[in-house]
């Protein structure tokens, strides 16, 4: 069985660093990589003249909210209509 992707990532970074890494160090690596790619996306958007992108896709969420202010709810979460017997 293949190792978990998280385990593969951990092994990759331990091999690159040459030292065992803690879970906290792995979290920091992931956070740093995420920030790096977020910055690249912001630079790309700025070079194209696109609207600034907020971290974690916030701009996408705001744009969807403007287009569709009330997202559809699954049927089991919609308020039920009052029954005729009431």
Beta strands, then each sheet from edge to edge (+ up, - down):
end
